[in-house]
């Protein structure tokens, strides 16, 4: 049996959560106790492979999805992998 795993981009996850980049920046600032700019959130979305693990975990929590559902590589907003069992 095949296992299909879907991953969603950071931008798509943010939009699905009904948040703007500035709102995410404010929530991350509160979470980490240090200023996070809207530009940093934009940079994470443009360069997902450079997102530190702590930020990936925080974004997943903020968006209400498991971190494994987020896509931390370049490409389309939705991708999948198929593993044969």
C-alpha positions in Angstrom: 0.0 0.0 0.0 1.3 3.5 -0.8 1.5 6.4 1.6 0.9 9.8 0.2 2.2 12.8 2.2 1.2 16.3 1.4 3.1 19.4 2.5 2.0 23.0 2.3 4.2 26.1 1.8 4.6 28.6 4.6 2.7 31.3 2.7 -0.2 28.9 2.0 -0.3 27.9 5.6 -0.3 31.5 6.7 -3.1 32.4 4.3 -5.1 29.3 5.4 -4.7 30.5 9.0 -6.2 33.9 8.0 -3.1 35.8 9.0 -1.1 38.6 7.3 2.6 38.7 7.5 2.6 41.6 10.0 0.3 39.6 12.3 2.6 36.6 12.2 5.6 38.9 12.9 3.8 40.3 16.0 2.8 36.8 17.3 6.3 35.5 16.8 7.7 38.6 18.6 5.4 37.8 21.5 6.4 34.1 21.4 10.1 34.6 21.3 10.2 37.8 23.4 12.2 39.6 20.7 11.2 41.7 17.8 10.5 39.8 14.6 9.8 42.0 11.5 7.3 41.5 8.7 10.3 41.3 6.4 11.7 38.3 8.3 8.4 36.5 7.8 8.5 37.4 4.1 12.1 36.1 3.9 11.0 32.8 5.6 8.3 32.4 3.0 10.7 33.2 0.1 13.5 31.1 1.5 11.9 28.3 3.5 15.1 26.2 3.5 16.6 28.9 5.8 14.0 28.8 8.5 15.5 27.9 11.9 13.9 24.9 13.5 12.6 26.9 16.5 10.8 29.2 14.0 9.4 26.3 12.0 8.0 24.9 15.2 6.5 28.2 16.2 5.0 28.8 12.8 3.4 25.3 12.8 1.9 26.0 16.3 0.7 29.4 15.2 -0.9 28.0 12.0 -2.5 25.1 13.9 -0.8 22.3 11.9 1.9 19.8 12.6 5.4 21.0 11.6 5.7 17.9 9.4 2.9 19.3 7.2 5.0 22.4 6.4 7.2 22.5 3.4 10.7 23.9 4.0 12.0 23.8 0.5 11.4 25.9 -2.7 8.7 24.9 -5.1 5.0 25.0 -5.7 2.6 25.7 -2.8 1.7 22.1 -2.6 3.9 19.0 -3.1 3.7 15.4 -2.3 5.9 12.3 -1.9 4.8 8.8 -2.4 6.4 6.0 -0.3 5.7 2.4 -1.1 5.0 0.1 1.8 
